[in-house]
Amino acid sequence: MAIPQQIKKNCIFCQEKISCVDYKDIQFLRRFMSPHAKILSSVKTGNCNKHQRVVSQALKRARHMALLPFVST
């Protein structure tokens, strides 16, 4: 029985040539969060390692500034 292979997603930042992520852009950052306010992995989002670190840092900054919740109920 063959194991289904995951389709490789392409990094949005590399495709659109986005150089920086603004922590104040809440609508864009919500794409990288689960409904329970957890940061999604790069496998699910398709980000490369470099941009996944940038997104993670931006989400943490937005949480610290109270723009995004730490947890969702």
Secondary structure, DSSP 8 states (H G I E B T S, - for coil): -----------HHHHHT-----TT-HHHHGGGB-TTS-B--HHHH---HHHHHHHHHHHHHHHHTTSS-SS--
